[in-house]
Amino acid sequence: MLDEYNERLSRVLDVDSELSPVPSAPRLPSARERVLDIDSISISMLDFLGLYGCEVQYVVGERNSTLGRVAHPLTVLDYDRRFIVAAEECAETIERKALGEQLVEAATLKRQSLADSAWNAVWGSREIENHFARSRGPLPVRPDLQQLGRSAENAGRVERSIHSLLDGNLEEDIPALDRVYQRWRNDPSAGQALRSAILVTTRLNDASDLIEQRLGDRPLCPSGRPNREAEIMQNMFSTVYAAEVQPYLADVQRVRRELLPPLLALATLENRSPGDSFEQYVATVLDDSSEHGYWQAFDQAIARHTSAWQDLLDQCGMRLGGY
């Protein structure tokens, strides 16, 4: 649709068109670059046996089982949540004072690293990689807005649940988030939105080049009044740009407005950061106020294109209100 828009604009303006290569979208940093290191807490076998009758013994046993050692990051977060609750409860009832103090200390350390565990639960998952997949192309023309709305709600649900947990609600139902992760597995909308921003930026700048070239070469209306060529141009603006291109821009803007804020909140969780590559990704992809980000370039391309159209139509006294 955007390629065809450039081709039609080229014909109407009588200016040669050459489409620019569309830059590749940046990849989400690898799992190794996204995960935070967390120090483990060790409990001796004798102390472990001394926890008999306490729920914390079962939690520790699960975490150190074969399945527990390769658990999904979201499951690890829930292990940590359960450990804090169970350790603090056991410390109040266990007869061995020294072991009780050790449990309190371990629970304190777990509380301190809970934000890191929550970070890994989101950004250390394979599902978030699928959500930012680059291989599924840009958002389609006339996308399923209900589905996109659900995508934004999914990210918002994770954000709310994580913040509730970190605010001290240790009864937060972390396993319930598994449904969101299952949806992320087949939902590439975050990656598609980025691809759309890059594509729109490139093609609108191509189209602006055409208009600006015509403005620089020869006026559309030498007399300053509408002529047949100007009427064709105005019709093309109304039937193609306003009727086809602008609705697509609005859809991309909607996804940006609804999906980016909860994802950015998760990416800046408790000011955690695994390294420079991830910070760079966040600044250019998720922070739409970043000066050198893709979304600022998207905004600038739209503003430039709108200005080019206004300048072209102004030549003929044909300013269109609202565009």
C-alpha atoms as a printed R data frame, in Angstrom:
    type eleno elety resid chain resno      x       y       z
1   ATOM     1    CA   MET     A     1  0.000   0.000   0.000
2   ATOM     2    CA   LEU     A     2  2.791   2.439   0.876
3   ATOM     3    CA   ASP     A     3  4.807   1.466  -2.201
4   ATOM     4    CA   GLU     A     4  1.768   2.018  -4.401
5   ATOM     5    CA   TYR     A     5  1.161   5.384  -2.770
6   ATOM     6    CA   ASN     A     6  4.680   6.475  -3.748
7   ATOM     7    CA   GLU     A     7  4.215   5.201  -7.298
8   ATOM     8    CA   ARG     A     8  0.937   7.060  -7.764
9   ATOM     9    CA   LEU     A     9  2.362  10.204  -6.228
10  ATOM    10    CA   SER     A    10  5.299   9.977  -8.624
11  ATOM    11    CA   ARG     A    11  2.992   9.735 -11.648
12  ATOM    12    CA   VAL     A    12  0.771  12.622 -10.580
13  ATOM    13    CA   LEU     A    13  3.764  14.844  -9.781
14  ATOM    14    CA   ASP     A    14  5.604  13.754 -12.926
15  ATOM    15    CA   VAL     A    15  8.713  13.084 -10.827
16  ATOM    16    CA   ASP     A    16 10.865   9.948 -10.992
17  ATOM    17    CA   SER     A    17 10.451   7.702  -7.957
18  ATOM    18    CA   GLU     A    18 13.064   5.477  -6.349
19  ATOM    19    CA   LEU     A    19 12.047   3.606  -3.237
20  ATOM    20    CA   SER     A    20 14.647   3.529  -0.467
21  ATOM    21    CA   PRO     A    21 15.698   0.245   1.140
22  ATOM    22    CA   VAL     A    22 13.745  -0.316   4.350
23  ATOM    23    CA   PRO     A    23 16.194  -0.650   7.277
24  ATOM    24    CA   SER     A    24 16.108  -3.857   9.288
25  ATOM    25    CA   ALA     A    25 14.467  -3.739  12.683
26  ATOM    26    CA   PRO     A    26 16.897  -4.243  15.573
27  ATOM    27    CA   ARG     A    27 16.726  -7.607  17.278
28  ATOM    28    CA   LEU     A    28 15.828  -7.993  20.899
29  ATOM    29    CA   PRO     A    29 19.143  -8.663  22.698
30  ATOM    30    CA   SER     A    30 19.888 -12.320  23.342
31  ATOM    31    CA   ALA     A    31 18.684 -14.007  26.514
32  ATOM    32    CA   ARG     A    32 22.193 -13.820  27.939
33  ATOM    33    CA   GLU     A    33 22.147 -10.043  27.440
34  ATOM    34    CA   ARG     A    34 18.713  -9.683  29.023
35  ATOM    35    CA   VAL     A    35 19.026 -11.756  32.192
36  ATOM    36    CA   LEU     A    36 20.184 -10.434  35.563
37  ATOM    37    CA   ASP     A    37 22.515 -12.549  37.707
38  ATOM    38    CA   ILE     A    38 21.063 -13.486  41.089
39  ATOM    39    CA   ASP     A    39 23.112 -15.006  43.893
40  ATOM    40    CA   SER     A    40 21.685 -18.284  45.135
41  ATOM    41    CA   ILE     A    41 20.942 -19.001  48.778
42  ATOM    42    CA   SER     A    42 22.313 -22.263  50.134
43  ATOM    43    CA   ILE     A    43 20.897 -24.360  52.963
44  ATOM    44    CA   SER     A    44 22.875 -27.277  54.343
45  ATOM    45    CA   MET     A    45 21.396 -30.756  54.258
46  ATOM    46    CA   LEU     A    46 21.154 -30.843  58.056
47  ATOM    47    CA   ASP     A    47 19.333 -27.550  58.136
48  ATOM    48    CA   PHE     A    48 17.091 -28.714  55.300
49  ATOM    49    CA   LEU     A    49 16.137 -31.803  57.288
50  ATOM    50    CA   GLY     A    50 15.526 -29.560  60.297
51  ATOM    51    CA   LEU     A    51 12.757 -27.820  58.349
52  ATOM    52    CA   TYR     A    52 10.561 -30.915  58.575
53  ATOM    53    CA   GLY     A    53  6.935 -29.915  59.005
54  ATOM    54    CA   CYS     A    54  7.419 -26.492  57.436
55  ATOM    55    CA   GLU     A    55  6.103 -25.603  53.993
56  ATOM    56    CA   VAL     A    56  9.455 -24.031  53.173
57  ATOM    57    CA   GLN     A    57 11.019 -27.497  53.038
58  ATOM    58    CA   TYR     A    58  8.694 -28.435  50.187
59  ATOM    59    CA   VAL     A    59  9.439 -25.190  48.341
60  ATOM    60    CA   VAL     A    60 13.198 -25.703  48.654
61  ATOM    61    CA   GLY     A    61 12.806 -29.312  47.555
62  ATOM    62    CA   GLU     A    62 10.829 -28.327  44.466
63  ATOM    63    CA   ARG     A    63 13.326 -25.641  43.508
64  ATOM    64    CA   ASN     A    64 16.240 -28.077  43.764
65  ATOM    65    CA   SER     A    65 14.530 -30.912  41.915
66  ATOM    66    CA   THR     A    66 15.456 -31.791  38.337
67  ATOM    67    CA   LEU     A    67 12.475 -29.830  36.997
68  ATOM    68    CA   GLY     A    68 13.017 -26.979  39.406
69  ATOM    69    CA   ARG     A    69 16.550 -26.352  38.204
70  ATOM    70    CA   VAL     A    70 15.357 -25.834  34.619
71  ATOM    71    CA   ALA     A    71 12.120 -24.078  35.527
72  ATOM    72    CA   HIS     A    72 10.641 -21.280  33.440
73  ATOM    73    CA   PRO     A    73 11.647 -17.813  34.753
74  ATOM    74    CA   LEU     A    74  8.023 -17.144  35.720
75  ATOM    75    CA   THR     A    75  7.972 -20.346  37.766
76  ATOM    76    CA   VAL     A    76 11.238 -19.307  39.436
77  ATOM    77    CA   LEU     A    77  9.639 -16.012  40.427
78  ATOM    78    CA   ASP     A    78  6.769 -17.915  42.015
79  ATOM    79    CA   TYR     A    79  9.242 -20.184  43.830
80  ATOM    80    CA   ASP     A    80 10.868 -17.067  45.272
81  ATOM    81    CA   ARG     A    81  7.505 -15.637  46.320
82  ATOM    82    CA   ARG     A    82  6.506 -18.891  47.987
83  ATOM    83    CA   PHE     A    83  9.906 -19.201  49.678
84  ATOM    84    CA   ILE     A    84  9.579 -15.773  51.320
85  ATOM    85    CA   VAL     A    85  6.094 -16.552  52.645
86  ATOM    86    CA   ALA     A    86  6.996 -20.053  53.837
87  ATOM    87    CA   ALA     A    87 10.374 -19.072  55.345
88  ATOM    88    CA   GLU     A    88  8.896 -16.222  57.377
89  ATOM    89    CA   GLU     A    89  6.052 -18.429  58.605
90  ATOM    90    CA   CYS     A    90  8.428 -21.230  59.556
91  ATOM    91    CA   ALA     A    91 10.804 -18.863  61.358
92  ATOM    92    CA   GLU     A    92  7.991 -17.954  63.747
93  ATOM    93    CA   THR     A    93  7.252 -21.551  64.741
94  ATOM    94    CA   ILE     A    94 10.494 -23.513  64.430
95  ATOM    95    CA   GLU     A    95 12.109 -24.539  67.706
96  ATOM    96    CA   ARG     A    96 15.728 -24.136  66.624
97  ATOM    97    CA   LYS     A    97 16.394 -20.448  67.125
98  ATOM    98    CA   ALA     A    98 19.539 -20.378  64.982
99  ATOM    99    CA   LEU     A    99 17.696 -22.004  62.095
100 ATOM   100    CA   GLY     A   100 14.846 -19.548  62.505
101 ATOM   101    CA   GLU     A   101 17.293 -16.654  62.276
102 ATOM   102    CA   GLN     A   102 18.820 -18.228  59.172
103 ATOM   103    CA   LEU     A   103 15.373 -18.435  57.602
104 ATOM   104    CA   VAL     A   104 14.667 -14.772  58.352
105 ATOM   105    CA   GLU     A   105 17.972 -13.804  56.773
106 ATOM   106    CA   ALA     A   106 17.270 -15.954  53.712
107 ATOM   107    CA   ALA     A   107 13.781 -14.457  53.335
108 ATOM   108    CA   THR     A   108 15.272 -10.947  53.569
109 ATOM   109    CA   LEU     A   109 17.781 -11.744  50.842
110 ATOM   110    CA   LYS     A   110 14.996 -13.146  48.671
111 ATOM   111    CA   ARG     A   111 12.963  -9.979  49.180
112 ATOM   112    CA   GLN     A   112 15.958  -7.909  48.124
113 ATOM   113    CA   SER     A   113 16.413  -9.914  44.926
114 ATOM   114    CA   LEU     A   114 12.706 -10.233  44.138
115 ATOM   115    CA   ALA     A   115 12.801  -7.352  41.641
116 ATOM   116    CA   ASP     A   116 15.661  -9.079  39.810
117 ATOM   117    CA   SER     A   117 13.686 -12.313  39.745
118 ATOM   118    CA   ALA     A   118 10.627 -10.433  38.437
119 ATOM   119    CA   TRP     A   119 12.763  -8.839  35.730
120 ATOM   120    CA   ASN     A   120 14.042 -12.254  34.632
121 ATOM   121    CA   ALA     A   121 10.501 -13.638  34.677
122 ATOM   122    CA   VAL     A   122  9.589 -11.181  31.920
123 ATOM   123    CA   TRP     A   123 12.739 -10.485  29.939
124 ATOM   124    CA   GLY     A   124 14.383 -13.868  30.411
125 ATOM   125    CA   SER     A   125 11.466 -15.711  28.810
126 ATOM   126    CA   ARG     A   126 11.265 -17.155  25.310
127 ATOM   127    CA   GLU     A   127  7.724 -15.820  25.012
128 ATOM   128    CA   ILE     A   128  8.850 -12.188  25.137
129 ATOM   129    CA   GLU     A   129 11.200 -12.967  22.237
130 ATOM   130    CA   ASN     A   130  8.198 -14.132  20.210
131 ATOM   131    CA   HIS     A   131  6.323 -10.962  21.133
132 ATOM   132    CA   PHE     A   132  9.159  -8.899  19.626
133 ATOM   133    CA   ALA     A   133  9.742 -11.215  16.649
134 ATOM   134    CA   ARG     A   134 11.008  -9.457  13.517
135 ATOM   135    CA   SER     A   135 10.078 -12.230  11.095
136 ATOM   136    CA   ARG     A   136  6.327 -11.590  10.935
137 ATOM   137    CA   GLY     A   137  6.491  -8.333   8.988
138 ATOM   138    CA   PRO     A   138  4.756  -5.043   9.830
139 ATOM   139    CA   LEU     A   139  1.201  -4.648  11.059
140 ATOM   140    CA   PRO     A   140 -1.214  -5.502   8.242
141 ATOM   141    CA   VAL     A   141 -3.487  -2.970   6.597
142 ATOM   142    CA   ARG     A   142 -6.750  -2.954   8.556
143 ATOM   143    CA   PRO     A   143 -5.374  -5.006  11.476
144 ATOM   144    CA   ASP     A   144 -7.560  -6.759  14.025
145 ATOM   145    CA   LEU     A   145 -7.882  -3.931  16.536
146 ATOM   146    CA   GLN     A   146 -9.568  -6.161  19.106
147 ATOM   147    CA   GLN     A   147 -6.595  -8.510  19.012
148 ATOM   148    CA   LEU     A   148 -4.206  -5.580  19.317
149 ATOM   149    CA   GLY     A   149 -6.211  -4.313  22.269
150 ATOM   150    CA   ARG     A   150 -5.848  -7.701  23.935
151 ATOM   151    CA   SER     A   151 -2.099  -7.539  23.326
152 ATOM   152    CA   ALA     A   152 -1.909  -4.257  25.204
153 ATOM   153    CA   GLU     A   153 -4.068  -5.637  28.010
154 ATOM   154    CA   ASN     A   154 -1.794  -8.691  28.301
155 ATOM   155    CA   ALA     A   155  1.270  -6.494  28.800
156 ATOM   156    CA   GLY     A   156 -0.664  -4.317  31.244
157 ATOM   157    CA   ARG     A   157 -1.746  -7.339  33.245
158 ATOM   158    CA   VAL     A   158  1.829  -8.522  33.661
159 ATOM   159    CA   GLU     A   159  2.923  -5.026  34.652
160 ATOM   160    CA   ARG     A   160  0.171  -4.697  37.279
161 ATOM   161    CA   SER     A   161  0.825  -8.141  38.719
162 ATOM   162    CA   ILE     A   162  4.583  -7.622  38.948
163 ATOM   163    CA   HIS     A   163  4.192  -4.223  40.600
164 ATOM   164    CA   SER     A   164  1.647  -5.625  43.054
165 ATOM   165    CA   LEU     A   165  4.130  -8.333  44.047
166 ATOM   166    CA   LEU     A   166  7.003  -5.884  44.436
167 ATOM   167    CA   ASP     A   167  4.771  -3.570  46.474
168 ATOM   168    CA   GLY     A   168  4.501  -6.350  49.052
169 ATOM   169    CA   ASN     A   169  1.501  -8.398  47.972
170 ATOM   170    CA   LEU     A   170  3.009 -11.849  48.373
171 ATOM   171    CA   GLU     A   171 -0.370 -13.440  47.655
172 ATOM   172    CA   GLU     A   172 -0.212 -12.262  44.047
173 ATOM   173    CA   ASP     A   173 -1.252 -15.071  41.705
174 ATOM   174    CA   ILE     A   174  1.909 -15.300  39.609
175 ATOM   175    CA   PRO     A   175  1.050 -18.671  37.976
176 ATOM   176    CA   ALA     A   176 -2.065 -17.037  36.485
177 ATOM   177    CA   LEU     A   177  0.253 -15.008  34.247
178 ATOM   178    CA   ASP     A   178  1.073 -18.187  32.370
179 ATOM   179    CA   ARG     A   179 -1.996 -17.511  30.213
180 ATOM   180    CA   VAL     A   180 -0.458 -14.227  29.104
181 ATOM   181    CA   TYR     A   181  2.812 -15.954  28.274
182 ATOM   182    CA   GLN     A   182  0.947 -18.502  26.176
183 ATOM   183    CA   ARG     A   183 -0.598 -15.631  24.201
184 ATOM   184    CA   TRP     A   184  2.789 -13.900  23.802
185 ATOM   185    CA   ARG     A   185  4.082 -17.074  22.216
186 ATOM   186    CA   ASN     A   186  1.792 -16.477  19.201
187 ATOM   187    CA   ASP     A   187  1.547 -12.691  19.325
188 ATOM   188    CA   PRO     A   188  4.287 -10.787  17.469
189 ATOM   189    CA   SER     A   189  2.500  -7.418  17.691
190 ATOM   190    CA   ALA     A   190  5.372  -5.617  19.470
191 ATOM   191    CA   GLY     A   191  7.760  -6.629  16.698
192 ATOM   192    CA   GLN     A   192  5.173  -5.812  14.034
193 ATOM   193    CA   ALA     A   193  4.604  -2.337  15.469
194 ATOM   194    CA   LEU     A   194  8.337  -1.639  15.278
195 ATOM   195    CA   ARG     A   195  8.508  -2.905  11.701
196 ATOM   196    CA   SER     A   196  5.559  -0.649  10.837
197 ATOM   197    CA   ALA     A   197  7.235   2.407  12.365
198 ATOM   198    CA   ILE     A   198 10.383   1.798  10.321
199 ATOM   199    CA   LEU     A   199  8.442   1.089   7.113
200 ATOM   200    CA   VAL     A   200  6.188   4.149   7.465
201 ATOM   201    CA   THR     A   201  9.165   6.391   8.247
202 ATOM   202    CA   THR     A   202 11.020   5.183   5.159
203 ATOM   203    CA   ARG     A   203  8.109   5.395   2.718
204 ATOM   204    CA   LEU     A   204  6.770   8.743   3.952
205 ATOM   205    CA   ASN     A   205 10.241  10.220   3.641
206 ATOM   206    CA   ASP     A   206 10.378   8.816   0.086
207 ATOM   207    CA   ALA     A   207  7.060  10.496  -0.668
208 ATOM   208    CA   SER     A   208  8.186  13.761   0.927
209 ATOM   209    CA   ASP     A   209 11.284  13.694  -1.284
210 ATOM   210    CA   LEU     A   210  8.991  13.504  -4.335
211 ATOM   211    CA   ILE     A   211  6.856  16.456  -3.246
212 ATOM   212    CA   GLU     A   212  9.849  18.565  -2.248
213 ATOM   213    CA   GLN     A   213 11.559  17.752  -5.553
214 ATOM   214    CA   ARG     A   214  8.503  18.948  -7.479
215 ATOM   215    CA   LEU     A   215  8.311  22.087  -5.349
216 ATOM   216    CA   GLY     A   216 11.956  22.813  -6.115
217 ATOM   217    CA   ASP     A   217 11.763  22.041  -9.841
218 ATOM   218    CA   ARG     A   218  8.610  23.814 -11.001
219 ATOM   219    CA   PRO     A   219  5.399  25.043  -9.384
220 ATOM   220    CA   LEU     A   220  2.257  22.976  -9.569
221 ATOM   221    CA   CYS     A   221  0.189  26.131 -10.123
222 ATOM   222    CA   PRO     A   222  2.294  28.816 -11.838
223 ATOM   223    CA   SER     A   223 -0.530  31.347 -11.534
224 ATOM   224    CA   GLY     A   224 -1.143  30.546  -7.855
225 ATOM   225    CA   ARG     A   225 -4.640  29.346  -8.708
226 ATOM   226    CA   PRO     A   226 -6.042  25.801  -8.963
227 ATOM   227    CA   ASN     A   227 -5.671  24.113 -12.338
228 ATOM   228    CA   ARG     A   228 -6.463  20.674 -13.709
229 ATOM   229    CA   GLU     A   229 -3.187  19.226 -12.431
230 ATOM   230    CA   ALA     A   230 -3.866  20.616  -8.968
231 ATOM   231    CA   GLU     A   231 -7.354  19.136  -8.928
232 ATOM   232    CA   ILE     A   232 -5.922  15.726  -9.793
233 ATOM   233    CA   MET     A   233 -3.419  16.162  -6.981
234 ATOM   234    CA   GLN     A   234 -6.102  17.160  -4.500
235 ATOM   235    CA   ASN     A   235 -8.209  14.163  -5.489
236 ATOM   236    CA   MET     A   236 -5.202  11.893  -5.058
237 ATOM   237    CA   PHE     A   237 -4.630  13.344  -1.594
238 ATOM   238    CA   SER     A   238 -8.239  12.689  -0.579
239 ATOM   239    CA   THR     A   239 -8.718   9.249  -2.118
240 ATOM   240    CA   VAL     A   240 -5.306   7.749  -1.430
241 ATOM   241    CA   TYR     A   241 -3.418   9.506   1.345
242 ATOM   242    CA   ALA     A   242 -6.388  10.550   3.497
243 ATOM   243    CA   ALA     A   243 -8.489   7.462   2.756
244 ATOM   244    CA   GLU     A   244 -5.828   4.729   2.830
245 ATOM   245    CA   VAL     A   245 -2.510   5.861   4.263
246 ATOM   246    CA   GLN     A   246 -3.744   7.963   7.168
247 ATOM   247    CA   PRO     A   247 -6.018   5.215   8.610
248 ATOM   248    CA   TYR     A   248 -3.002   2.907   8.654
249 ATOM   249    CA   LEU     A   249 -0.945   5.578  10.431
250 ATOM   250    CA   ALA     A   250 -3.753   5.881  12.982
251 ATOM   251    CA   ASP     A   251 -3.715   2.115  13.583
252 ATOM   252    CA   VAL     A   252  0.045   2.133  14.119
253 ATOM   253    CA   GLN     A   253 -0.313   5.082  16.487
254 ATOM   254    CA   ARG     A   254 -2.981   3.240  18.449
255 ATOM   255    CA   VAL     A   255 -0.770   0.198  18.937
256 ATOM   256    CA   ARG     A   256  2.079   2.493  19.974
257 ATOM   257    CA   ARG     A   257 -0.116   4.387  22.429
258 ATOM   258    CA   GLU     A   258 -1.578   1.271  24.071
259 ATOM   259    CA   LEU     A   259  1.198  -1.319  23.866
260 ATOM   260    CA   LEU     A   260  4.407   0.627  24.463
261 ATOM   261    CA   PRO     A   261  3.683   2.099  27.951
262 ATOM   262    CA   PRO     A   262  3.262  -1.231  29.816
263 ATOM   263    CA   LEU     A   263  6.228  -2.759  27.971
264 ATOM   264    CA   LEU     A   264  8.376   0.275  28.769
265 ATOM   265    CA   ALA     A   265  7.315   0.036  32.424
266 ATOM   266    CA   LEU     A   266  8.426  -3.605  32.475
267 ATOM   267    CA   ALA     A   267 11.703  -2.715  30.759
268 ATOM   268    CA   THR     A   268 12.494  -0.052  33.371
269 ATOM   269    CA   LEU     A   269 11.309  -2.129  36.329
270 ATOM   270    CA   GLU     A   270 12.874  -0.877  39.560
271 ATOM   271    CA   ASN     A   271 15.617   0.748  37.444
272 ATOM   272    CA   ARG     A   272 17.048  -2.689  36.678
273 ATOM   273    CA   SER     A   273 19.269  -3.112  33.646
274 ATOM   274    CA   PRO     A   274 21.274  -6.099  32.424
275 ATOM   275    CA   GLY     A   275 23.623  -4.007  30.281
276 ATOM   276    CA   ASP     A   276 24.187  -1.444  27.570
277 ATOM   277    CA   SER     A   277 22.711  -3.439  24.677
278 ATOM   278    CA   PHE     A   278 19.355  -3.772  26.393
279 ATOM   279    CA   GLU     A   279 19.341  -0.119  27.460
280 ATOM   280    CA   GLN     A   280 20.007   0.876  23.852
281 ATOM   281    CA   TYR     A   281 17.146  -1.328  22.664
282 ATOM   282    CA   VAL     A   282 14.749   0.178  25.173
283 ATOM   283    CA   ALA     A   283 15.762   3.734  24.287
284 ATOM   284    CA   THR     A   284 15.294   3.259  20.554
285 ATOM   285    CA   VAL     A   285 12.347   0.842  20.472
286 ATOM   286    CA   LEU     A   286 10.188   1.262  23.599
287 ATOM   287    CA   ASP     A   287 10.816   4.824  24.758
288 ATOM   288    CA   ASP     A   288  8.889   6.838  22.183
289 ATOM   289    CA   SER     A   289 10.179  10.103  23.663
290 ATOM   290    CA   SER     A   290 13.811   9.167  23.000
291 ATOM   291    CA   GLU     A   291 15.392  11.701  20.656
292 ATOM   292    CA   HIS     A   292 17.143   9.076  18.550
293 ATOM   293    CA   GLY     A   293 14.419   6.427  18.735
294 ATOM   294    CA   TYR     A   294 12.412   4.903  15.914
295 ATOM   295    CA   TRP     A   295  9.184   6.487  17.114
296 ATOM   296    CA   GLN     A   296 10.596   9.999  17.073
297 ATOM   297    CA   ALA     A   297 11.732   9.348  13.500
298 ATOM   298    CA   PHE     A   298  8.189   8.118  12.771
299 ATOM   299    CA   ASP     A   299  6.702  11.349  14.169
300 ATOM   300    CA   GLN     A   300  9.172  13.480  12.227
301 ATOM   301    CA   ALA     A   301  8.390  11.662   8.970
302 ATOM   302    CA   ILE     A   302  4.659  12.279   9.412
303 ATOM   303    CA   ALA     A   303  5.211  15.951  10.293
304 ATOM   304    CA   ARG     A   304  7.528  16.416   7.317
305 ATOM   305    CA   HIS     A   305  5.064  14.766   4.953
306 ATOM   306    CA   THR     A   306  2.128  16.812   6.229
307 ATOM   307    CA   SER     A   307  4.168  19.989   5.796
308 ATOM   308    CA   ALA     A   308  5.162  18.984   2.243
309 ATOM   309    CA   TRP     A   309  1.538  18.441   1.275
310 ATOM   310    CA   GLN     A   310  0.521  21.782   2.757
311 ATOM   311    CA   ASP     A   311  3.292  23.567   0.861
312 ATOM   312    CA   LEU     A   312  2.247  21.870  -2.371
313 ATOM   313    CA   LEU     A   313 -1.414  22.712  -2.007
314 ATOM   314    CA   ASP     A   314 -0.663  26.225  -0.749
315 ATOM   315    CA   GLN     A   315  0.860  26.956  -4.134
316 ATOM   316    CA   CYS     A   316 -2.609  26.604  -5.573
317 ATOM   317    CA   GLY     A   317 -4.603  28.128  -2.721
318 ATOM   318    CA   MET     A   318 -6.036  24.708  -1.920
319 ATOM   319    CA   ARG     A   319 -5.281  24.268   1.759
320 ATOM   320    CA   LEU     A   320 -7.205  21.332   3.216
321 ATOM   321    CA   GLY     A   321 -8.443  21.845   6.780
322 ATOM   322    CA   GLY     A   322 -7.682  19.078   9.249
323 ATOM   323    CA   TYR     A   323 -4.713  17.619   7.344
